[in-house]
Amino acid sequence: MANSTLSREFVVLGAGAVGSAATYHLARRGRSTTLVEQFEIGHDRGSSHGSARIIRHSYADPLYAGLMPRAFEVWRALEADAGRSLYIRTGGVSICPPESDYVARVAANLAAGAVSHRRMSGAELRRAVPQFQTPENHDAVFEPDAGMLLAADCLAVELQLARAYGGDRTTILDRRKILRIDLEASRPTLVTDAGTIVADKLIVAAGAWVARLLPVLPVALAPTRQWVTYFRPEPLEAYAIGRFPVFIAMGNDRDHDFYGMPAHLGVGVKVARHGGPLVDPDQVDRVVDDSYRDLVRAFLRQHLPALAASPIDLTETCLYTMSPDEHFRVDFLEGRTDVIVASPCSGHGFKFSCLVGAVAADLAETGQAETADAAWKLGVTSKTA
């Protein structure tokens, strides 16, 4: 393919969670679609790899709490299409200290959406889930329908179905280094190390590389590094699915927001701080240092002391793409009707990715989205975000 030029109807850039979903939705609708990925399919250098991601209705922001029923619906449709489960119901706990209103806002949104839940004190959480030793005066809410999406499986299924629906109309090109996106040509053009790809409609779902590839964006999208640790307590079965929930624990500042999920597929209990430093996505330090391990253990000593004393079984690195207001960016590039930017941001994108892929496919195919509300129009055209 060296020095070649391809011309395609729909081109999706990025085979992460959103790009794979958009490719699936377009192929299912019978559209000729080419997916382009700079690394190998299923790589671990972006934001979408790993065995599992949390999915929950429990959001403090009413905008995203209101979108979650539709997100669950789209995931169920994918499961039906695939003939297999991609979601594991574990239950989920949200926690905050007494001076924070985070849990109160989560509970209010769950009540407004008629989502089953139970509000608890820290003391009640300790009795319900003894692995937690959360301070008695903390606030907590339990959502039984929260759980985990099998992240790597979700992407693999979407691409498998895209190939099955599309046949020769679906092309997946990986290991294509993207040198630039040419927006000066008559149609949007990907300039790669193996030639050019010209699109009638281009969906840019390149995650942490979006800002570099589209410097004309009117909002700043900043890649940050997320380190993840997996603890192996004895017995591990006490933290297995069915005995231990996913959790979100918000602290008094952004350095003390943590999340975790049960042991799964033989690896330990996943625990990580939500957030991290700004990074160059091509030069990320993937060696989890002692200071970060100590930070996570300090959190665990307060809430899950048996985990704090356990060995770390595995570490991972992934990237967040942070927007200034931590909202999604899903919209047409300003002044264009042939370039769609699809970048769920700030560490809460995976659970919405199948829905966002459908929205991006809608915009590319018809110019309008089925879910045409404020969630998307807070997007790339906003200069005040």
C-alpha atoms as one frame of an Amber mdcrd trajectory, in Angstrom:
protein
   0.000   0.000   0.000   3.069   2.265  -0.004   2.445   5.626  -1.659  -1.114
   4.577  -2.517  -4.296   6.632  -2.357  -7.571   5.116  -1.174 -10.944   6.805
  -1.522 -13.640   5.739   0.944 -17.190   6.744   1.873 -16.823   6.616   5.658
 -13.456   6.591   7.424 -13.069   6.142  11.176  -9.737   7.104  12.736  -8.910
   5.192  15.918  -9.835   1.618  16.881 -10.427   2.306  20.550 -13.800   2.098
  22.263 -15.534   4.842  20.263 -13.942   4.135  16.894 -14.732   0.426  17.101
 -18.306   1.226  18.094 -18.756   3.719  15.254 -17.396   1.174  12.768 -19.815
  -1.453  14.074 -22.831   0.857  13.823 -21.959   2.008  10.300 -21.336  -1.540
   9.092 -24.617  -2.710  10.633 -26.384  -0.035   8.588 -24.758  -1.308   5.403
 -22.355   1.597   4.963 -18.932   1.165   3.378 -16.507   1.890   6.217 -12.739
   1.921   6.678 -11.282   1.888  10.194  -7.703   3.136  10.521  -5.540   2.484
  13.602  -1.969   3.677  14.182  -1.019   0.650  16.327  -2.049  -3.001  16.218
  -5.700  -3.806  16.940  -6.185  -4.379  20.672  -3.025  -2.497  21.711  -2.440
  -1.222  25.256  -1.117   2.286  24.538  -4.386   4.219  24.616  -7.506   4.400
  26.754  -9.588   1.325  25.907  -7.521  -1.762  26.725  -7.790  -4.019  29.745
 -10.216  -6.633  30.944 -12.982  -4.481  32.427 -14.424  -0.995  32.956 -17.056
   0.198  35.428 -20.594   0.898  34.211 -23.126   2.516  36.523 -26.142   4.800
  36.684 -24.555   6.477  39.731 -23.526   9.895  38.465 -23.479  13.142  40.408
 -23.913  15.095  37.150 -27.575  14.883  36.055 -26.526  15.188  32.396 -24.705
  11.856  32.400 -27.081  10.210  34.859 -29.825  10.993  32.350 -27.849   9.405
  29.493 -27.049   6.157  31.304 -30.380   4.374  30.617 -29.800   4.865  26.891
 -26.177   3.710  27.238 -27.298   0.515  28.999 -29.876  -0.026  26.244 -27.265
   0.222  23.484 -24.946  -2.209  25.280 -27.828  -4.691  25.678 -28.528  -4.413
  21.955 -24.865  -5.181  21.215 -25.014  -8.209  23.513 -28.120  -9.448  21.706
 -26.454  -8.903  18.352 -23.363 -10.817  19.479 -25.263 -13.580  21.258 -23.094
 -13.224  24.365 -22.827 -11.238  27.586 -20.447  -8.300  27.817 -21.712  -6.861
  31.129 -21.318  -8.397  34.585 -23.653  -7.139  37.314 -21.627  -6.692  40.509
 -23.394  -3.864  42.302 -21.615  -0.602  42.942 -20.862   1.650  45.891 -20.245
   5.407  45.784 -18.556   6.920  48.864 -17.628  10.399  50.065 -16.547  12.104
  53.318 -19.173  13.937  55.413 -18.193  17.399  54.180 -18.865  16.405  50.536
 -22.278  16.370  48.834 -21.161  13.893  46.141 -23.215  10.935  47.376 -26.227
  13.159  48.023 -26.161  14.277  44.388 -25.691  10.708  43.137 -28.628   9.507
  45.236 -30.824  12.371  44.037 -30.130  11.463  40.410 -30.793   7.765  41.057
 -34.111   8.661  42.671 -35.023  10.998  39.813 -34.321   8.198  37.326 -36.191
   5.589  39.377 -32.981   3.521  39.655 -32.914   1.081  42.584 -30.464   2.132
  45.272 -29.829   2.227  48.997 -28.354   5.197  50.854 -26.027   4.185  53.693
 -23.672   5.588  56.272 -20.126   4.325  56.450 -21.154   2.210  59.421 -23.975
   0.591  57.440 -21.637  -0.064  54.503 -19.244  -1.858  56.867 -22.030  -4.155
  57.996 -23.307  -4.792  54.451 -19.882  -5.341  52.826 -17.391  -6.215  55.596
 -14.382  -5.813  53.290 -14.996  -2.061  53.601 -13.870  -0.361  56.802 -14.944
   3.078  55.621 -15.189   5.653  58.454 -18.608   5.538  60.085 -19.422   9.182
  59.323 -18.858   8.810  55.570 -21.793   8.821  53.168 -22.449   5.935  50.766
 -25.004   4.774  48.229 -25.320   1.265  46.773 -26.630   0.656  43.231 -27.360
  -3.035  42.567 -27.305  -2.671  38.770 -23.771  -1.257  38.580 -21.142  -3.583
  37.228 -18.361  -4.159  34.732 -18.126  -4.101  30.964 -15.644  -6.626  29.571
 -13.631  -3.930  27.830 -11.338  -5.867  25.503 -14.180  -8.237  24.625 -16.486
  -5.321  23.799 -14.041  -3.962  21.212 -13.317  -7.376  19.751 -17.039  -8.141
  19.390 -17.747  -4.787  17.729 -15.031  -5.359  15.136 -16.062  -8.972  14.602
 -19.644  -7.870  13.945 -18.472  -4.994  11.735 -16.643  -7.506   9.551 -19.613
  -9.881   9.559 -22.115  -7.182   8.583 -19.869  -5.341   6.175 -18.041  -8.109
   4.399 -15.990  -6.491   1.656 -17.508  -3.106   2.553 -15.675  -3.084   5.919
 -11.915  -2.558   5.870  -9.732  -2.467   8.968  -6.234  -1.050   8.521  -3.912
  -1.184  11.516  -0.294  -0.175  12.027  -0.863   2.940   9.918   1.042   5.845
  11.427  -0.973   9.020  10.904   1.305  11.845   9.843  -1.435  14.444   9.615
  -5.043  15.137   8.675  -5.236  17.307   5.562  -8.274  19.587   5.812  -7.208
  21.790   2.900  -8.066  19.212   0.242 -11.547  18.935  -1.285 -12.287  16.075
   1.107 -10.736  15.239   4.496  -7.595  13.219   3.907  -5.509  11.049   6.200
  -1.842  11.239   5.325  -0.204   8.061   6.634   3.181   6.411   6.366   1.633
   4.005   3.852  -0.198   6.482   1.633  -3.288   8.676   1.784  -6.897   7.835
   2.605  -9.554  10.225   1.334 -12.947  10.231   3.058 -16.386  11.497   2.168
 -17.027  11.597   5.931 -14.287  11.305   8.565 -14.897  10.375  12.211 -11.896
  11.248  14.381 -11.909   9.011  17.464  -8.193   9.102  18.178  -8.380   9.623
  21.940  -5.233  11.143  23.387  -3.963  11.971  19.875  -7.020  14.047  18.841
  -5.594  17.425  19.839  -2.328  16.756  18.007  -4.102  15.658  14.829  -6.639
  18.508  14.938  -4.814  21.584  16.257  -7.723  23.705  14.987  -9.966  22.460
  17.811 -11.425  25.440  19.705 -11.118  23.643  23.057  -8.062  22.129  24.704
  -8.028  18.341  25.032  -5.205  17.284  27.351  -3.857  13.708  27.562  -3.132
  12.541  31.101  -1.567   9.355  32.429  -3.571   6.915  34.538  -1.712   4.277
  36.551  -3.686   1.210  37.641  -2.785  -1.337  40.322  -4.132  -4.837  40.992
  -3.906  -6.148  44.560  -3.929  -9.854  45.471  -5.332 -10.380  48.956  -5.678
 -13.752  50.670  -8.182 -15.158  50.133  -8.796 -13.570  46.741 -12.278 -15.126
  46.693 -13.450 -12.599  49.290 -13.133  -9.932  46.577 -14.638 -11.958  43.753
 -17.643 -10.996  41.664 -20.747 -11.599  43.769 -18.928 -10.822  47.015 -17.377
  -7.442  46.293 -18.805  -4.503  44.296 -17.265  -1.937  42.003 -16.699   1.315
  43.871 -16.119   5.028  43.435 -14.646   6.886  46.423 -14.452  10.654  46.156
 -12.114  12.504  48.513 -11.758  16.104  49.584  -9.681  16.979  46.508  -8.879
  15.549  43.085  -5.740  13.791  44.341  -7.903  11.602  46.554 -10.544  10.275
  44.154 -10.263   6.505  43.695 -12.134   3.666  42.050 -11.933  -0.111  41.982
 -13.567  -3.349  40.936 -13.629  -7.015  41.942 -11.037  -9.631  41.086 -11.668
 -10.891  37.572 -10.048 -13.412  35.212  -7.557 -14.530  37.826  -5.931 -11.143
  38.378  -6.269  -9.136  41.564  -8.566  -6.367  42.745  -8.284  -3.301  40.523
  -7.701  -0.011  42.370  -6.581   3.316  40.901  -6.638   7.028  41.499  -8.903
   8.892  39.119  -6.554  11.184  37.223  -2.890  11.830  36.708  -0.293  14.194
  35.202  -0.273  15.646  31.705   1.710  13.535  29.257   2.849  13.264  25.676
   0.879  10.207  24.480   3.916   8.965  22.561   6.251   9.219  25.571   4.437
   7.823  28.604   6.195   6.523  31.709   4.555   3.125  32.219   6.553   2.069
  35.283   4.324   2.594  38.334   6.553   4.164  40.981   6.647   3.701  44.742
   5.102   7.085  45.520   1.976   6.168  43.567   1.787   2.737  45.200   2.038
   4.446  48.595  -0.749   6.866  47.646  -3.078   4.001  46.734  -2.178   2.052
  49.884  -2.930   5.121  52.021  -6.425   5.258  50.540  -6.891   1.525  51.079
  -5.804   1.723  54.725  -8.760   4.035  55.351 -11.371   2.065  53.404 -10.129
  -1.456  52.567  -7.299  -2.258  55.003  -6.931  -5.931  54.029  -6.142  -4.826
  50.489  -3.645  -2.220  51.708  -1.515  -4.966  53.218  -1.704  -7.172  50.117
   0.898  -7.490  47.357   0.397  -5.738  44.031  -0.144  -8.449  41.440  -0.080
  -6.351  38.262   0.112  -2.751  37.069  -1.220  -1.067  33.923  -1.074   2.333
  32.287  -3.805   3.994  30.268  -4.560   7.522  29.087  -7.373   9.916  29.854
  -8.228  12.723  27.445  -9.315  15.619  29.639 -11.457  18.512  28.480 -11.541
  21.731  30.522 -15.092  21.082  31.753 -14.770  17.271  31.751 -17.630  16.950
  29.256 -17.655  14.927  26.056 -16.682  16.356  22.706 -18.949  14.777  20.078
 -19.826  17.092  17.228 -18.869  18.334  13.787 -15.566  20.129  13.574 -16.345
  23.816  13.453 -17.171  24.920   9.921 -17.224  21.343   8.539 -19.995  18.901
   7.686 -17.597  16.117   6.733 -15.459  15.818   9.895 -16.890  14.546  13.191
 -14.889  14.618  16.413 -15.847  11.881  18.889 -13.864  12.106  22.089 -15.581
  11.164  25.349 -13.306  12.743  27.869 -12.023  12.788  31.398 -12.091   9.146
  32.358 -15.794   8.424  32.053 -16.042   7.583  28.379 -15.947   3.797  28.075
 -19.386   3.154  29.571 -20.861   5.531  26.985 -18.686   4.423  24.071 -21.183
   2.195  22.266 -23.744   5.012  22.452 -21.212   7.641  21.375 -20.240   5.431
  18.438 -23.890   5.363  17.390 -24.124   9.158  17.720 -20.976   9.622  15.629
 -22.379   7.252  12.998 -25.649   9.214  12.993 -23.821  12.491  12.465 -21.718
  11.051   9.646 -24.634   9.358   7.931 -27.474  11.884   8.295 -25.990  15.019
   9.858 -28.193  14.586  12.917 -27.938  12.422  16.024 -30.720  10.356  17.543
 -29.617  11.575  20.961 -29.489  15.231  19.928 -29.323  16.937  23.299 -26.993
  19.048  25.377 -24.577  16.199  26.033 -23.258  16.435  22.500 -23.741  20.152
  21.878 -21.418  20.991  24.719 -19.000  19.819  22.060 -16.166  21.031  19.947
 -17.838  24.240  18.801 -17.945  25.622  22.360 -15.258  28.239  22.924 -16.265
  28.879  26.538 -15.791  25.352  27.923
